[in-house]
């Protein structure tokens, strides 16, 4: 049995999680109710928050520092948005936390309001203890649509005279230390064709056909990556991948379609710059395919748009920060994961050592009946307790 005091703190974490899950912060919604709740919660402990809004003013990042401002300290980072529940069959209301069989069910419970709730539950300790190194809270919006929101927070942090010394992203890793993940580049391709009656097909430019040729080319590049690498054997899929996920085009079978659109993504190793793959794809479209399309109609062709992108994360396993966190966790192992986080951006833009470590399992994220187990919550809580203690030692 953990000491009563620890149970008490985790009861507070569960109460806070209940509150956080109750805010429907699906990425297409405003997150301001949640952010204002956290802001006033922090204010009740005399902690000032900085809100960094998006252009619409309907979403915001929250940044706050607990403790001194003249030294680096540890940044605890999490995103406040969640993925949609539409089309999923939930056994209970996804926005009302439900406890059953030692698990807490609700959208965002694992990814990643559980971590945020734990961090908030430890605020009383953070303010009552004398921290020799500060703790920074960095809570973002629009992570789930491609790490979009955090960029504005980084614009601010980048120019601070004293930056945090290191960063922990509390994404669900079952409290394992994660030192790396791949980067991602998501693109939308629009193909403008030339419509005509399908009986006159050769007089038109079939947008679906030309889109398909480019999709097949992307598939060919994917095969080449699988065969020739580069490789990082720490990953389940040890090479960069390319994949087309959505295709839309055509209106009727007897019309040569004048429009087609598809989305593809590259999930690349940290050491691989996706730009050379994007260049190849664009060159093939512009030079090989468009030259054929323009024989019929020079107005036809391809256009490319970046939907989202974030860099990969790779933290050297041998550095002091990794050893320090492993010691707090009493676990000497580390790994790399298949999912992306904001970690690569923190590492790249602030130049600070970053790792991913948080309660809950990614297997339960993004699905119906998402949950975090009480065991994971407890593990995450004890980690934070040890972290806070370690930051109070001179
Ligand atoms: Zn997440």
Boltz pocket constraint, residues with backbone or C-beta under 6 A from the ligand:
constraints:
  - pocket:
      binder: B
      contacts: [[A, 79], [A, 111], [A, 112], [A, 143], [A, 171], [A, 340]]
      max_distance: 6.0
